[in-house]
């Protein structure tokens, strides 16, 4: 009996090791994306500057007392906790009106961005264009990834990728261990996976949200940087100039010569995510320094329905309404919401989206602050 148990244990350990070495195995072991995913993958560090920008903290929290859900009122704090929120920040006019954490999370807790990283990738593409490292959004992606010429990408421009109108064939289903997104998320050959992508429709016909386009932009950026890593570029162009409070990291596909997962996986803290919102609230200007051009910020958050584009999504940013607000969004309910009309920034990070619609909450909160001094 002891011998059989020993053999079973050995077989179990070998099976686990073999599973963890492949994409499907890692999918089975880790199952579904969760808030601790920054601990599962190798990453590159991103260092903060020696000087940290701090929002002014309000002496008294200024938030709605309650919210009404399904015709029932509940306290604002309870509503957030019940919907698995781990961090919630409200900033207006550079003043932190509300900051709270739940489930043993606090100000220094790391939370993965998930798809909010797509918006950060867009910022870096804009900076690279400002600096002449990338010529324009009208360039074909094959200028940077010539391997895709044989896959029919000659007519796919960087703008198609930014607007997700490339016609890319990509399975975004997170529950499918054999799907494309699982290959990108759990696989260890991200560059090869990108080079194997194919088109399902002609570019410029219609909008279809896929992580593949954001990762294509990542490979474009890496090649434009000519040896500098994307994490290093982020540190140089954003993390230090924005005087982030904490170091950060960006998950990569493998330890040696890895590529940043630019469709996801920037790991940081709530206050530092808020500073990315502040940058775009101020049209790319940070305390007098133009970090990314005003034109890029405006183009990234404009309403556009031409060439197959959706008014709800521009340059890797979501557009909740047609009144000027915009946001970065991640799969488990990670949000950076910005409304220039009310000088409002909201950061919500969570274990899941909960049983609610946070986008509606942000819109209603913006209306609430219109009535406040």
C-alpha positions in Angstrom: 0.0 0.0 0.0 2.8 2.4 0.9 4.6 1.6 -2.3 1.5 2.3 -4.4 0.9 5.6 -2.6 4.5 6.6 -3.3 4.2 5.8 -7.0 0.9 7.7 -7.1 2.6 10.7 -5.5 5.5 10.6 -8.0 3.1 10.3 -10.9 1.1 13.2 -9.5 4.2 15.4 -9.2 5.5 14.5 -12.7 2.0 15.2 -14.1 1.9 18.6 -12.4 5.4 19.5 -13.7 4.5 18.5 -17.2 1.2 20.4 -17.1 2.9 23.6 -15.8 5.4 23.5 -18.7 2.7 24.0 -21.3 0.0 26.5 -22.1 -2.9 24.1 -21.5 -1.4 22.8 -18.3 -0.9 26.3 -16.9 -4.6 27.0 -17.9 -5.7 23.9 -15.9 -3.5 24.7 -12.9 -4.3 28.4 -12.7 -7.8 28.0 -14.3 -9.0 31.6 -14.8 -7.4 35.0 -14.6 -7.5 36.3 -11.0 -6.3 39.2 -8.9 -3.1 37.3 -7.9 -1.9 36.7 -11.4 1.0 39.1 -11.0 2.6 36.4 -8.8 2.3 33.7 -11.5 4.3 35.1 -14.4 7.8 36.4 -14.8 8.0 40.1 -15.1 10.2 43.1 -15.6 10.5 45.7 -12.8 9.6 49.4 -13.4 11.2 51.8 -10.9 9.7 55.0 -9.6 11.4 58.3 -9.3 12.9 59.6 -6.1 10.2 62.2 -5.9 6.6 61.2 -5.5 3.6 63.2 -6.5 0.8 63.2 -3.9 -2.8 64.1 -4.4 -4.2 66.4 -1.7 -6.3 64.4 0.7 -9.7 65.8 1.6 -10.3 66.2 5.4 -13.8 64.8 4.9 -14.8 62.2 2.3 -17.1 63.6 -0.3 -19.0 60.7 -1.8 -22.7 59.8 -2.2 -24.2 58.4 1.0 -25.9 55.6 -0.8 -26.6 54.0 -4.2 -29.9 52.6 -5.4 -29.7 49.1 -6.9 -32.9 47.3 -8.1 -35.0 50.0 -6.3 -33.2 49.4 -3.0 -30.9 51.8 -1.3 -27.6 50.5 0.1 -24.7 52.4 1.6 -21.9 53.3 -0.8 -19.3 51.5 1.1 -21.4 48.3 1.5 -22.2 48.4 -2.2 -18.5 48.4 -3.2 -17.6 45.7 -0.7 -20.5 43.5 -1.7 -19.3 43.6 -5.3 -15.8 42.4 -4.5 -14.0 45.8 -4.8 -10.5 45.8 -3.3 -9.7 49.5 -4.0 -11.8 52.6 -4.8 -10.5 56.1 -5.3 -12.3 59.3 -6.2 -10.2 62.3 -7.2 -11.4 65.7 -8.2 -9.4 68.8 -8.8 -6.3 66.9 -7.6 -8.0 66.2 -4.3 -8.5 62.7 -3.1 -12.1 62.8 -2.0 -12.4 59.1 -1.2 -10.0 56.2 -0.8 -10.9 52.8 0.6 -9.7 49.2 0.5 -11.3 45.9 1.3 -10.4 42.2 1.6 -7.0 42.9 3.3 -5.9 45.1 0.5 -4.4 48.5 1.2 -2.6 51.5 -0.4 0.5 49.5 -1.1 -1.2 46.4 -2.5 -0.3 45.3 -6.0 -3.2 44.7 -8.4 -2.8 43.5 -12.0 -4.2 45.9 -14.6 -5.5 43.2 -17.0 -6.8 45.1 -20.1 -6.2 48.5 -18.6 -2.7 47.8 -20.0 -4.0 48.3 -23.5 -4.6 51.9 -22.7 -1.1 52.3 -21.4 0.3 50.6 -24.5 -1.6 53.2 -26.5 0.0 56.0 -24.5 3.5 54.5 -25.3 2.7 54.3 -29.0 1.7 57.9 -28.9 5.0 58.9 -27.2 6.9 56.8 -29.7 5.2 58.7 -32.6 5.9 62.0 -30.9 9.6 61.0 -30.8 9.7 59.8 -34.4 10.4 56.2 -33.4 7.1 55.3 -35.2 6.2 57.4 -38.3 2.4 57.5 -38.0 -0.7 55.5 -37.3 -1.2 55.2 -41.1 1.9 52.9 -41.4 1.2 49.3 -42.2 2.0 46.9 -39.4 4.2 45.0 -41.8 6.7 47.9 -41.6 7.5 46.5 -38.2 6.5 42.9 -38.4 7.3 42.0 -42.0 6.6 38.3 -41.2 2.9 39.1 -41.4 3.0 40.0 -45.1 2.5 36.3 -45.9 -0.6 36.4 -43.7 -2.3 39.2 -45.6 -1.5 42.1 -43.2 -0.2 44.4 -45.9 -3.3 46.6 -45.6 -3.5 46.6 -41.8 -2.4 49.9 -40.4 -1.4 50.8 -36.8 -4.7 52.7 -36.6 -6.6 49.6 -37.4 -4.9 47.9 -34.5 -5.5 50.9 -32.2 -9.2 51.0 -33.1 -9.6 47.2 -33.2 -10.8 47.2 -36.8 -8.1 45.1 -38.3 -10.3 42.1 -39.0 -8.1 39.9 -36.9 -9.1 36.3 -36.4 -8.8 35.8 -32.6 -10.7 33.8 -30.1 -11.1 36.1 -27.0 -12.8 33.3 -25.0 -11.1 33.2 -21.6 -12.7 29.9 -20.7 -11.2 28.0 -23.6 -7.7 26.5 -22.8 -7.2 26.0 -26.6 -8.3 29.5 -27.6 -6.0 32.2 -28.9 -6.2 34.4 -25.8 -5.1 31.4 -23.6 -2.0 31.1 -25.9 -1.3 34.8 -25.4 -1.9 34.7 -21.6 -0.3 31.5 -20.6 2.0 30.7 -23.5 5.8 31.2 -23.5 6.3 32.0 -27.2 4.4 35.3 -27.6 6.4 36.6 -30.5 5.8 33.4 -32.4 2.1 33.5 -31.5 1.9 37.0 -32.9 3.6 36.1 -36.1 1.0 33.3 -36.7 -2.0 35.6 -36.5 -4.4 35.6 -39.4 -7.2 37.8 -40.7 -10.8 36.9 -40.6 -12.2 40.0 -42.4 -10.7 42.9 -44.4 -9.4 45.7 -42.3 -11.5 48.8 -41.7 -14.9 47.0 -42.1 -16.0 46.8 -38.4 -15.0 46.8 -34.8 -14.2 43.6 -32.9 -12.5 43.7 -29.5 -9.5 41.3 -29.3 -6.4 41.2 -27.2 -4.4 40.2 -30.3 -4.4 43.7 -31.7 -3.0 45.2 -28.5 -0.2 42.6 -28.5 0.6 43.3 -32.1 1.0 46.9 -31.0 3.4 45.7 -28.3 5.6 43.9 -30.8 5.5 47.0 -33.1 6.6 49.1 -30.1 9.4 46.6 -29.1 10.8 46.7 -32.6 10.6 50.5 -32.8 12.5 50.8 -29.6 15.4 48.9 -31.2 16.7 47.0 -28.1 15.1 48.9 -25.3 12.4 46.9 -23.5 8.9 48.2 -23.2 9.1 48.2 -19.4 12.2 50.3 -19.6 10.5 52.7 -22.0 7.5 52.9 -19.7 9.7 53.7 -16.7 11.6 56.4 -18.6 8.6 58.0 -20.3 5.8 57.6 -17.8 6.6 56.0 -14.5 9.4 58.4 -13.4 8.0 61.6 -15.1 4.6 61.0 -13.5 6.4 60.6 -10.1 4.6 57.4 -9.2 4.4 56.4 -5.6 5.5 52.8 -6.0 7.6 50.6 -8.3 5.6 48.5 -10.7 6.2 45.5 -13.0 5.0 44.2 -16.3 4.4 40.5 -16.8 6.3 38.9 -19.7 5.9 35.5 -21.5 9.2 34.0 -20.3 12.2 34.9 -18.2 14.8 35.0 -20.9 14.3 37.6 -23.5 10.6 37.8 -22.7 8.1 40.1 -24.3 5.7 42.2 -22.3 2.1 41.2 -22.4 0.9 44.5 -23.7 -2.7 43.4 -23.9 -2.7 43.0 -20.1 -0.6 42.5 -17.0 0.8 45.8 -15.8 1.1 45.4 -12.1 0.8 48.5 -9.9 -1.1 50.3 -7.1 -4.4 52.2 -7.2 -2.9 55.6 -6.6 -0.4 55.2 -9.5 -3.2 54.0 -11.8 -5.0 57.2 -10.9 -2.0 59.2 -12.1 -2.4 57.8 -15.6 -5.9 59.1 -15.5 -4.6 62.5 -14.4 -2.2 62.6 -17.3 -5.0 62.2 -19.8 -7.4 64.5 -17.8 -4.7 67.2 -18.4 -4.3 66.4 -22.1 -1.0 64.7 -21.7 0.6 67.5 -19.6 2.1 66.7 -16.2 2.8 69.8 -14.1 4.0 71.8 -17.1 5.8 69.0 -19.0 4.1 67.6 -22.1 4.5 63.8 -21.6 2.5 62.8 -24.7 1.1 65.2 -27.2 -2.3 66.9 -26.7 -3.2 65.8 -30.2 -2.7 62.2 -29.3 -4.8 62.4 -26.2 -7.6 64.1 -28.0 -7.5 61.6 -30.9 -7.4 58.7 -28.5 -10.6 59.7 -26.7 -12.6 61.2 -29.6 -15.9 60.0 -31.0 -15.2 58.3 -34.4 -17.4 56.0 -36.5 -15.4 56.2 -39.7 -13.7 53.2 -41.4 -15.4 50.6 -39.3 -14.6 52.2 -36.0 -17.0 52.1 -33.0 -17.7 55.4 -31.2 -17.4 53.4 -27.9 -13.8 52.5 -28.4 -10.9 54.6 -29.6 -7.1 53.9 -29.6 -7.5 51.3 -26.8 -9.7 53.5 -24.6 -13.4 52.9 -23.9 -15.8 55.8 -24.4 -18.8 55.4 -22.0 -20.9 58.3 -23.2 -20.8 60.9 -26.0 -20.1 63.7 -23.5 -16.3 63.5 -23.2 -15.6 60.9 -20.6 -13.4 57.9 -21.2 -11.9 55.0 -19.3 -9.4 52.1 -19.3 -11.0 48.8 -18.3 -9.8 45.3 -17.3 -11.6 42.0 -17.2 -12.1 41.7 -13.4 -13.6 45.2 -13.1 -10.4 47.2 -13.1 -11.1 50.8 -14.1 -9.6 54.2 -14.6 -12.5 56.5 -15.3 -11.9 60.1 -16.4 -14.5 62.8 -16.9 -13.0 66.2 -17.9 -16.4 68.0 -17.5 -16.1 67.5 -13.7 -12.3 67.1 -13.4 -13.1 63.6 -12.0 -10.9 60.5 -11.8 -12.2 57.3 -10.4 -10.1 54.1 -9.9 -11.9 50.9 -9.1 -9.9 47.6 -8.7 -11.6 44.4 -7.9 -11.5 40.6 -7.5 -14.4 40.5 -10.0 -16.9 42.8 -11.6 -19.4 41.7 -9.0 -23.1 41.8 -9.7 -23.3 45.4 -10.9 -22.5 47.8 -13.7 -19.6 50.0 -12.6 -19.7 52.0 -15.8 -23.2 53.3 -14.8 -21.9 54.0 -11.3 -19.1 56.2 -12.7 -21.5 58.1 -14.9 -24.0 58.7 -12.0 -21.1 59.8 -9.8 -20.0 62.3 -12.4 -23.6 63.7 -12.4 -23.5 63.8 -8.6 -20.3 65.9 -8.6 -21.8 68.4 -11.1 -24.0 69.5 -8.2 -21.1 69.8 -5.8 -18.9 72.9 -5.3 
